[in-house]
Amino acid sequence: MGAVYLFDLASRQAQWLAVRQATVAGNISNANTPGFKALDVEPFTSVLNKTQLAMAATSSGHLATDAPHVRPTKVKATDSWDTMHSGNSVSIEQEMVKAGAINREHSLNTSIVRAFHRMVLASAKGGQ
């Protein structure tokens, strides 16, 4: 059986979600800090699109490729719904919407991994 990379992809998304959740939490904790600009991370689809994948050479006749690498996630200032007189651009409502989206994405990630894990276990136990 060949290598299955779904677990690696789910792990990378879980890491990205953790970074995004920490960024949102930082925004919320600095909601009253004068001059603080709200931050967000680069979307996961952009991170995934920038990931360079290499094909595995299973035969000596295959072409050689470079090892895969992933670029780090970038944190950037976001366009907030409003800016306070103090120069703070954190909107608690916007950050709570982001936190809810992160929660849903994490739940979906976990459900997919759980279903795939059950499938792998069922196929391994099927021969008995």
N, C-alpha and C positions, 0 to 999 in steps of 0.2 A: 504494500500500500504506500502510495506517495505521501509526501508531506502535506499537511492541511494547515493553511495559514489563517483560517478564520479566527482562531484564538489569538493570534498575534495582532490581527487587525482590531479585534474587540479590545485587546489590552491597550493598544495605542489610542483608541478612542476613549477608553476609560481614563487614561493618563491625561489626555487633552481635556476631558470634562472636569477632571480634578483641578487642572490649572485654571480653567475658565471659572469654576465655582470659587476658587480662592481669589481670583481677580474681582468677581462680583461682590464677594464678602468684603474685600478691601475697599471697594467703592462705597458700600453701605456703611462701613465703619468710619469712613472719611466724609460722610454726608454733610457734616457741619464744619469741616476744615476749610477756612478761607483760601481761595485760589486753587483748590484741588480740582483736577480734571479727571472725569470718569474715564476708566480704561476698559478695554475689552481685548480678547485674543483673536488671532486670525481664524477665520472659519475652518472647520475640520476638512471640508471639501477642498479648500485651497491647500492645506497641509498635505492631504492625500494626493492631490494632483501634482505636487512638487516632489513627492516621494519617487525616487528612482528605483525601479524594480529590476532585478537581474534574473535572467532565466537560468535554471539549474542545468548544468551540462551532465547528462547521464551516460554519454558515450564520448569516446575520444574524438569522434568525427564532428562533434558539435563545435560551434564557434565560441570562443572565450568572451566573457563579458566582465564588466567591473562589478565589485561587490555593491550591494544596495546600501543606500544611506538615506537618512531622513533629516531634513532641515529642521532646526528648532522652531518652536512656535513663537511668533512675534506678538508682543503686546503693544497695542496702539490706543491712542486717545479716540473716544467715540463721539459721535454727534448726539448730544443729549437733547431731551425734549425741551429743557429750559436751562437758563443760567441765572444763578442768584446774583444779587448785588455785590456779594463778597467775591464773585468770580468763580464760585463753586459750580460745577456742571453736573453734579450727581442728582439724578431724579430717582427717589426711592421707588416710585411706581414702576419706572422702566427697569430698575435693577431687580425688582420682585418678579416682573414678567420674564426676565432672563433666567432667574433662579428656577422658576417653574419649568421653563423650557429645558434647562439643564437636567432637572429631576426627571422629566419625561424621557429625555434621550438616554439617561443612565438606566432607567427602568427598561427601556426597549433593548438596550445593549445587553443587560443582564438576562432578559427573557430569551434573546436570540442565542446567547452562549449556553443557557440552561437547556434549550431545546436541542441544540447541536450536540451537547454533551450526552443527552439522553439517547439521541440517534446513534452516536458512536458506541455507547454502552450496549444498546440493543443489537447493533450489528456484531459486536464482539461476543455477546451471549447467545446470538442466534444459532451458532454452530453446536451448541450443547444439547 
